[in-house]
Amino acid sequence: MQFTHFVGIDISKTRLDWSVVHQAEVLSTHRCDNDLDAISEMIEKICTTLSIPLKDLLFTMEYTGRYNQHVVRALEKQQAEIWQVSPLHLTRSMGIQRGKSDPVDAKRIALFAMRHVDQRRVHQPIRQPLVQVKALFALRRTQVRSMGSLKNQQSDLRFIEPQIQATFQEHLTATLSTLQEQIALLEEQMLHIIHDDSRLSRLFTIMTSVTGVGKIVAIKLLLSTNEFKTISDPKKIACQAGIAPFAHSSGTSLNQAPRVSNMADHELKYLLHLAALAAIRTKGELQDFYHRKKQEGKHSMSVINTVRNKIVHRVCACVKHDRMYKKNYQHPISVAA
């Protein structure tokens, strides 16, 4: 698709700054509240005042999580072309920059879109059931972190004055119990939404048939891949999760073993790590693989990372072929041979 104009949107919690660029020249700048009605009016205003058809505009913004939701929803409703870019990708592509303000950032985003439009990923709208699951998963994440913080305080009770240790313990125990109940309820609500949707239910069932993949890992994969519509290639998922090793060598001065990158979805990486640990504790092929590689002298974390990759590849293969995972599966060609 050929775009004639590029709209950069700088997003904050309360407002949006817009910059419309044509052939590297700024045609107009605007500002509006981060509100659905205000955003809809702004889209119409840009098209009307500049006499530009909506199909000729590419709306580009940083991916900022929840603050994007109103503008993405408004643009999707009007079937506009959207490009959400990683903030790190934007920052590193712009080179050395002097000064910073919201209007200037909107201009820089528009210019980035114009120069790198060939790299654009086609926007895939998130269906409403998955939007609901995403919101519940984010709340669960917050509560899990709160539990971790409270457990740390509980382990440090010996440093509290002895006279109030019992009071601290009582309050911490009650709060942790409440959080556990809320987390269980959130998980139940997420599963209810998933099982009420035929596509999500099928994907969830397929994924959890793979050894090591539990309900939370499966939900995270659904969210990270947008039901495997945005990403379905196991190598790309592994890259996103930070479990794909990359070479580190240059000339004669740098020659290191391949290693994973720190640029990753750390939550997905952590959950896949738990899946790998669960898999190697379960009797079967992955457990045998882990012990065999350990006996060969491989480092345990290197082997676990390989197991994580195997799990991702198995999930993607089962999703691609729409079938449950089968242990000790033999390909028909190898059987015939």
N, C-alpha and C positions, 0 to 999 in steps of 0.2 A: 504493500500500500504506500502511495506517495503522499506525503504531508507537505503542505505549503507553509504552515504556521505552527509554531511550537509554543506551548504555554507552560511556563515553570510555576510551580506552586510551592511556596514555603509555608510549612504547617506548624502552628503552635497550638497550645491548648485552647486559646480563646479566639484566635483570629487566623486568617489566611492572607498571604500576600501573593498576588498574581502578576506575572510579567509575560507579555505576548511578544514573540520575536519572529521576524521575517527577514531572511537573508542576513542574519547576524545583527540586525538593527531592531531596537526595542520600539514597538509601535505604541504600546500603552502599558500602564501599570495600574493595579487596582488593589483594594483591600476590603475584606468583608469579615463578618463574624463567622466563627466555626460552627455554623448552624445550617440545617438542611434547607430551610427556606431562603436564607441569605445566599447560600451557595448556588441554588437553582436560579435565583435572580441574576447572579453574577455570570453564570454560563450563558444565559440568554442575552445579557448586556454585551458580553464580548462578541458574540456572533452577530448581534444587531448593529452595534456601533461601528464595527470594522467590516461588516458585510462579508463575513467568512462562513461558508457552510461548515456545520459541525464535523462532517466527515474529513475535512481538510486540516483539522486541529489534532495535535497530539498533546495530551495533558500529562505532564511528568511531575513527579513528586518523590521526596524521600519516603521510605517506609518507616513510619514512626509508631506502628502499633495501633492502639485504640484511637489516637487523634486523627488517623486517616479515615476512619469509618464513615463519617458524614459526607466527605467530599467524594469518596469512592462510591458510596451508595447513590449519591445524586448523579454522578457521571454514568454509572451503570444504568440507571433508570432512563437516561437519555441516549443510551447506547453509544457513548463517546469512547474514543480510543484512549486507554490509560496505560501508563508505564510507571510502576513503582520500583524505585532504584534503592539499592543498599546505600546507606549514608557513607560507609567506608569506600564504596566504589566511586561515589561522587567526589569525596574529598581527595582521593588519590589521583583521580583523573584530571583534576583542575590545576595541578602543579602549584607553584608558589603564588599565594594570594595575599593581598594587603587590604586590611579593613574588612569589616563584616557588619551587615545589617540585614533585616528581613527582606526589604525590597531588592537589595543587591544579591542576596542568596537566591531569590526567585529568578532573577535575571540569569545567574550562573547556571541554575538548573535548566532553564529554557535553552541556553546555549549548549549545554551538555547534550540535551536531547537532539538538537539540530546536528551536532557533530558526530554523535554516536548512534544515530537512529537505526543503523544496520544491526546493532547489537540488541535491539529491543526484543523483550519477551512478550509474546501475545498474552494479554491479560485474560485470566480465567476466573470469572465470578465464582464466589463461594456460595454454595446453596444454603438456604436458611437453616436446615437442620444442623449443618456443620458450623454455622455461625453461632448457634446456641451452644453446641458442644465446646467450641473454642472459648466462649465466655466462661462457661463452667470450669473448664480446664485451667484457665488463668486464675480463677478464684481458688481452685484446689491447690495450685502452685503456691499461692500466697500463704495458704493455711499450712501446707507442708513445711514451708520455710519457717513459719512461726513456731511450729512444733519443734523443729531443729534448734531454734534459738532457746526455747524454753527447756529443752532437754540439756542443753549446755549449762544453763543456769542451775538445773537440778543436780548436775554432776559437780558443780562448784559450791554446793551447800556448806561444805566444811569450812569455807572461808567466811561464812555469815556468822554474826554473833550467835553464840549458843542459845541465848534466851529466845530468839525468834526463828530458829531453824525449823521448828515444828510448824510454825505459822506459814513460813515460806513453802514448806513441803506440802502442806494442805492445799494452799492456793494453786501451786504448780500442778499438783495431781488432778485437781478439779478442772483446771483449764485444759490440760492435756487430754483428759477424758472427753471434754466437750469438743475439742478440735478433732479428735479421732472419730467421734460420732458424725460431725459435720463433713469430714472428708469421705466417710463411708456413704453418707447421703448424697453428696455430689457425684460420686462414682456411680451410684445407683441411678441418679437422674440422667447422667451421660449415657449409660447403657440403655436406659429406657428410650431415649431419643434415637440412638443408633438402631436399636432393634425395631423401632417403628418405621424406619426408612429401609426399603428393600435393598437399595444399592449399598448403603452403609452397613447394613446387617450382613450382607453377603461378603463384603470385603473384610469385615471384622472377623467373621467365622473362618474365612480362608487364612488370614494372618495368624490367628491364634492357634491354628492347626500346626504351625511350624514350631518345632521344639525350642523352648526358651522364650517365646513371645507370649507375654501375658496381656491382660486387658489394657493396662496403662501404656505399654509400649505400642500396642496396636492403635490406640486412640491418638497417641503422639504422631505416629506415622501417617494416619489419616489427615491430621492437621498440617503436618509439614509438607505433604505432597498434594494437598487439596484433592483427596480421594484418588491420588495417582494420576490426576489430570494435568497438573503443572509439571510434576517430575515423575517419571516412571522408570528411568534408566537407573539400575542399581549402582553404577559407578558414580552417577551424579548425586544420588542420595548419600553414598559413602563419603563423597567429597563434602557435601553439606554438613554431615555429621562429624567431620574431622577424623575419619578413620581410614582415609585413603592415603597411603604413603607417597611422598613426592621426593624426587631425586634432589640432592644438594651437592653439586659439584661444579667447579668452574676452573678451567685451565689446570695448572699444577698446584695452586695454592689451596684450593678447597676441594676436598674429596671425602665427603661424609656419607654414611649409610643413609638410604632413604628413610624419611620420617614423616609423621603426620603433621599437618599444619594446625596452628592455634586458632586460625580463623574458622570457626565452626559454630554450629548450633549445639552449645554445650549441654543443654538439657537432653537433646536427642542422643548425644554421645553417651551421656551418663546412663540413660535408660537402656541403650543398646549394650552397654557394659554389663548392666544387671541381667539382661537377657542372655548374654554370653556366659556369665557365671552360672545362671540357672541351667543352661544347656550342658555345660561341662560337669554339672553335678548329677545330671540325668543319664542313666545308662543308655548308651547308644553310640552312633557314629561320631558325634562331636566330642563326646567324652574320650573315646578311643583315640581320636585325632589329637586331642590336647595332650594326653599322656605319651603318645608316640613322639610328638615333637619335643616334649620336655626331655624325654630320654635321649633324643638326638642332640641335646645341649642348647635348644632354643630358649630365649628368655621368656618367662611366663607372660609378661605383658605383650610381647610380640605375638605370641600364640593366641592370646585372648583377643587381640585386635583382628587377627585372621578369622577367628570364630565370629566376631561381630560382622565382618564382611560376608562370611558364608551365610549368616542369618539374613542379612539384607538381600543377598542374591536369591535365596530360597523364597523369601516373601515376594519379591518382584516376579520371579518365575511363576509362582502359584497364581498371583494376581493376573499376570499376563494371559495365562492359559485358563483362568477361571476354574481352578480345581484345588482340592484340598491337598495338603502336603502328605506324601506317602513315605514312610520310613523304608529304607532299603529298596527304593524305586529303581527299576531297571529300564533303561530306554529301549523301546521296541527294536531299534536297529541293532543294539548290542545283543539282545536276546536272539534275534534272527541269525546273527553272525555265529 
